[in-house]
Structure formats: C-alpha cells, structure tokens
Amino acid sequence: MSNAGAVALSLDQVIAFRLQRHHLAERAPAKELVAVVRDVCGIQAQLGSAARMALWARVQGIAPDDVDRALWEERALAKTWCMRGTVHLIPAADVPVYVAALRQSTVAEEMRWMARYGLGSDKVQNMVACIAECLASGPLTRRDLADCVASSLGPEARKWIEHAWGGVVKQASLQGLVCFGPDRGQETTFARQDRWLPGPPRQEDMATGDAGTLLMRGYLHGYGPATWQDFASWTGMPVKDTASIGRRLTDDLVEVSVEGRPGFLLREDLTAVQTAALGEPAVRLLPSFDPYLLGHGDRSHLVSDAHYKRVFRKAGWLSPVVLVNGRVAGVWSHERKGRKLMITVEPFGGLSSAACDRIGAEAEDIGRFLGLSALVKMTA
C-alpha cells in the first residue's frame, strides 16, 4: 500500500469516528440493541457476562434480561462460533453472511487442529451429520447431545462432543448447521440453525466472495480505516484472502493516511470521518474482550507500550479497561459483596476531574444494570 495520493486524516478524527460507530460517544436507544450488535460486527461472547456488559456500554438503560430476550425469545440475536473461531453474538439475520465469509478459513483451521489429534475429515463429517440429526427435534444439552452421538457412532465420539473448546460441535457451527440454544440451569444447549433461527436464507445460496465483501464492508463501517492485515487479525483469515476481498471492493474504497499510517476506508464514510469530533469527554468502563479493543492488529492507538501487557494479557485474555476519549486510561475490576458492587479502578496516569466524575456515573449505571449499589475505589 502506498501513501501517494492518500487522503490525510488525523488520529483524533479517526478515534471520534470509531467511537461514534461503536456507540461509545453516545449510547443508542434500547430499541436499537440488535442494530448496535450489527454496527460493531458482533460481540465476543466466550464470557456471557462480558458480552452483556459490552452491550450495556453501548445501549441506554438496558438490563441483562433484554439481551437474553433478544437471544432466546425474539431470536433476533444468535450465539455462535465465527470470527477467529471464537463465540460471538451476531444478528440472526446476518448469520449466513458470517458463515459463508468465514467458512473456508475457519473450517480448514479446525480440521487441521483435529487432524493433529488423530481425527480425520471423514470422521469429522460423520459426526457433524450425526449432530445435525440428533438436534432435529430441538435443542439438547452438551451431555445429551454427546449421548445421542455416542449411541450412533460409538463411545469414542463422546469426547469430541463434550470437548471444552467446542470440538466437533464447533465444526458444525462453523459449517452453518448449529448454534447455541438457551441455557438449562448451568448447562449449555445447542440447536439446529435451520430450526432455531427465524428463517435465514440457506448458506449455499450465498457465494463466498459476495459474503466476504459484505463482511468487509460491515467491518470498515465500524472499524475503518483499516488494512487487510487488520481485517485478517479480526476475522482469522489469511492476509492473502482479505487482500483479495479488498481488491473486489476497490471502487467502494478510498486510501487514507492516518498520521502516516496507511489504511482503507469506505468512500461513503470519508465525510463522516473528516467531520468527526468529540464534544464532552467520552468515558466508558469496557468489559473483557470488548469489540472496540479487538478490531485491529496494530493496537498502538489504544494503549501505550508501557501498559500494553496490562490490557492484552497472556493466552489471549483481555483486561476490562477504562476508556477515555478512545484510549485506554486504566484497568478496572469488580466484586460483588452482598448487595453492593465494589468497583476498583487502576488509572495508568492522572485523570481529569471530569473523567473521574464520568467514571463514577458509569459505575453507578453498572450497579443499576446488575441490580446492585456500586461503590468506586480509585487506586494510586
């Protein structure tokens, strides 16, 4: 990518634009909960509590039950494996796009992983077909699904259904056959996509190339400007594949330079970026695995090198962060004590009185969200 002829943008403009697209400058109305999930291209949900809190940070006045209602009653959201092979909440209507766009890379990666442990592709596909058959009559817990598959294919299949990282159930999800169903007490359930989700088009009706361009457009809408490397980091695709998708979108893109760093932006968003600005300080307490932190391979715009490892930790874990005007200004944690929620904030440096006031207001609203009375402790 060359910077010659690129449109120059400031980092402040880009940050303001991204915060607006992520609804972190101003929360969206509660009725737009599903639209917010679409705007940020999914909410990572390997921790359900963190996924709900990521939506709390973006949607005004909601409660955890509102997220559960959208998932399990309205079925407007789906919970499934997608980007980077991780669990996400995504709009149910968009599931075919994500499956078709990511299927080639994610399915192949999972096949390679299982092959290393002696499970060949034929056995995987037999299990996938059996899983779909077992789920034909409705959602099953992981244990009940394992019983059903083992009764047909033998006891060795059980460990691949009950595997902590998803096993062959994850493979069935990446192929567009399975998604998560509602929990039964402490137990997870799985459901057939074609029986659970409200009438999505068949995956095979969508060409992979078309789905890839749709997904990249959605990504750039929320995370632009970005590079093909950024999109590869976010999706888990090889860079050669993301560059190929980008070339198909050439007429819809504009090359930009963000204080010397190259990137691509949707042409339709150029004016929005050039005019983007923050008014009052934008302060949020973001949970672990918040999508705002995961959109780019290069994260120097988020946190300084000195504090990077306090946010992006070993084994892919992310700390909950204090976000001030688009940059990480500290980390935070919370602990329930009876009817009180103790929130501890560890700033990386001095915070303005206005930022401290907003942290207090955010903490109070977390308490409302969780039905507790919040108390804030600032560490030195």
N, C-alpha and C positions, 0 to 999 in steps of 0.2 A: 504494500500500500504506500503510495506516495502522497506527501503533503502538498505537492504542487497543485494549485487551484482549489485547495480545500477551503471551505468556509470556516473562518476563525470564530471560536466560541470560548467564553470564559468558563472556568470551573464553577463559579458561582451560578451562572446561568444554567448549566447542566444539572447541578445539585438541586436548584429550585424546581426545575422541570421534573426531575425524577421524584422528588418529594410530593409534588402535586399529583403525578400519575399514580403514586403509591398511597395517596390519601393520607400522607403523614404531615402535610402542611395544614390540612383541614379535613376533619373526619367526614365521611359520606353519611347520608341518611340511612337509617336502619333498613329501609325497604330496598336498598341497593346492595345488600350483603353479597349476593351472588355475582353482581356486576363487579364488585371490588375484587373478588377472587379471580374473575376473568382479567381484570386490568393488571394484576400482578402475576398472571400466568401460573396460578396455583400457589397453595400454601403447604410447605413441607409439614408432614403430619406423623412422623415417627413417634413424636410425643404429642398425644392428643391435647393435653393441657396447653402446650406451647402454641399449637395451631389455633386454638380458640383465642388465646391471648393476642396472637398476631392479627386476628380479625377485630378484637376489642380495640387495638391500637389504631384501627382504620375506620371503624364504623361506630357511629354515635349511638350511645345508650343501649347497646345490645347486652344480652346475658348469655351464658353458655348454652342455655336451652334453645336460644334462637339458632345457633349453629347446628345443634343436634336435630332441631326441627327441619332445617333445610336439607340435612343429610338423610334422615331416616323416615320422616313423614312426607315432606314435599318431594324428596328425592331430586331436588334441584342441584344439589352437590353430590359428587361421587368421591369415595375414598379408594385410591388405587395406587399401584406402583407405576411410576412413569420416569420423570427426569432423574438422571444419574442412578436409576434403579432404586429410588427411594420412594417412600409412601407420601402421597400428596392428596390434598383436597382440590378438586377441579370442578368446574361447572359440568353437570351431567351431559348437557348438550354438546360439550366440546370434547368428550372422551374419544370419539372416533378420530378427531384430528390428532390428538396426542398419541394414540395408539399407532396410527398409520405413519406419523412422522418419526416416531422413536423406535418402532418395532424392529427394523433391520439391525440397528446398533445394539439395542438393549437385549433383544432375544439372543443375538450371537454371543454377547458377553456372558450372559447367564449360562448358555450352552457350554462355553469354554470352561467356565468355573465348575459346572457339574461334571464335565468330562474328566477334569483333573482328579475327581474323587470316584471315577470309575462308572459314572452313569452316562451311557451313550445316548445319542439323539433319538434312536428308535424307542428306547425305554422311556425317555422323557415324554415323547409324543403319545405313547400308550397311556402314561399316567395323566397327561393333560386331557386326553379324550375321556378317561375314566372319571376325572374330577368333574368335567362338564356334565357327564351323565349322572353322577351322584347328586349334583346340585340342581337337577332338572325340576325337582319337586319343591324347592325352596332353600333358603339359607341353612347352613349347617355350621356348628362349631368346628374348630380345627380338629378336635378329638373325634367327633362323629364323622367328619369327612375322612379322617385317617382310617377309621374303622371300615367305612364303606369301600375305600380304595383298596385297603389290605384284603378285604374279603374277596375282591375280584382278582387282584394281581399278586397277592401273597404278602406275608408279613414284612418282607424287606422294603416294600413301598412305604410303610408307615413312617419311617424316619424322614423321608423326603416330603411328606405332607406336614409333619409336626416340626420341621426344622425351624429354629429360632429366626433365621434370616429370610424365611419365606419358602425356600426350597422350590418344589415344582408348582406349588400354588402361585408363587410369584411369577414363574414362567407362564402359567396360564393367564395371569393378569396382563403381562406384557404382550401376550398374543391377542388380547382383547376379549377373552372369554369370561373372566372372573373379576369381581371387585369385592370390597369388604361389605359385609352386611352389618346390621345393628348388633352391638354387644349384648350378650345374655349374661347378666351379672358381671363377673370378672372375665368371662370367656369371649374371645373374638369369634365372629362368624364370617363366612364367605358366601357370596351369592353369584349366580349366573348373571352376567351383564345383560343379556338379552331378555331376562325375566325380571330383573330388578330395576334397571334404569328405564325411564319413561320414553320408550320408542326411539332410541338413537338410530341413525342410518347404519347399515352394515359396514364394517371396516373395509371389506373388499370393494365397496363401491367408491372408495376414495383412493386415488393414486398417491403413492408415497411422495412423489415430487410436489403435488399440489398441497398435501398436508404439511410438508416441510416449509413451503413458502408461507402458508397460513400461520404456522407456529413462529417462524422468524418475524413476521410482521407483528404478531402479538407481543413477542419478546421486545422488539425495538420500540413498540408503543409504550412499554413500561420501563425499559432499562436503557434505551438509547441515550447517547450514542454508544456504540459497542463495536467490537471487532469480531471477526469469525472465531478467533481464539476464545473470546468471551462467551460466545454462543455455544462453542464446543464445551467449555468448562461448565456452563449452566445445564446443558442437555445431557452431557456424557457422550456425545457423538464425536467421531474423529474430525479433526480440523478440515481434512480434505472434503468431507461430506458437507460441513457447514459452509465452506467456501463455495462449493458447487451450488448450494441453495442460494447463497448471496448473489452469485452471478445471474441466477434466474430472476432476481429481483432488481437488477441494475437500474432499470428505468424508474423504479419507485424510490430509489435511494439517493442521498447526497453525501458526498465525502466531506468530513469536517475535521478540524484540528482543535483539540481542547487543550489550549496552552502547550502546544507542541506535540500532544499525543493524538495519533490518528484514530478515526472511527467512522462508522456509518450511522446515518440517521434516516428515518422515513422522511421523504421530501415533504409530505404533508404536515410534518411536525416541526419543520425548521422555524417558522414564525413563532410557534409556541415556545420553543427553546430560547430564541433571541429576545423574547419579551418576558421570559420567566424571571420572577424576583420574589424574594421572601419579604413579608411585611414584619409582623411580630415574630419573635423567636419561635422556631418550630422545635418543640421538645417532646420526645416520646420515650417511654420505657419499653423497649422491644424485647421479646422473649428469645430464648434459644432458637436457632435455626430460622430466624425471621427472613423472609424472602428478600428484603432490601439488602441484606448482607451477603447474599448468595448469587447475585446476578452477574458478577464479573470475575474473570480470572485474576486480574490485577486489582488489588483492593487498597492500594495506597491512598486513594481518595477517601477512604473510610476511616482509617486509623493509622497512626504513626508507627514506624518500625519499632520504637521503644515499647509500645504497648500491644503490638500485633499478637503476640503469643498469649496474652491475657484474654483475647477475644477468640481467636482461631486456635483452638487447643488441639492436643494430640487426639489421634483416632477419629478425626472429623467432627469433634464436639465444638459447639459454639457457646460462648457465654451470653446470657442476657445483657443487653447494653443500654446505656443512657445515650440517646441520640439527640444532639443539639445542632440544629441547622445542617443536618445531613452528615455530620461527622460523629464518630464515637468519642464521647467525652468521659466515659467511665463504664463500669460494670455494676450490676445490681443483683440482689438475690432476695428471696422472700421465704418466710417461715410462718406457718400457722401456729398460734398459741391460743387455744380456746377459741373465743370469738374475735380475736384480734389477728391481724396480719402484720407481721414485723418485716418491714422493707429496709434493707441495708444498701446504701448507695456508696460506691467507692469511686470518687472522681479521679481522673487522671491528672487534673490540674485545677486551678481556680475556676469557679463558676460564677457568673454574674448573679446578682440578686434576683433579676427577672427569671433567669434559668432555674434558680433554686425554687422560686415560687411556683413555676410551672411543673417542676418535678413533684412538688408537694401536691399540686392539683391532680396530676396523673396518678400518683399513689392513692389519693383519695378515691379516684374513679376505679382503680383496680379493686379497692375494697368493695365498692358498690357492685362491681362485676362478679366478685366472688362471694358477696353476701357477708362481708366482714368489715370490721372497723380497722382502718390502716394507720399504722404509725411508722414514721420515717426516721431512720438513723443515718446521718452523713458521717463517714469515716474521714479521718485526716488524710 
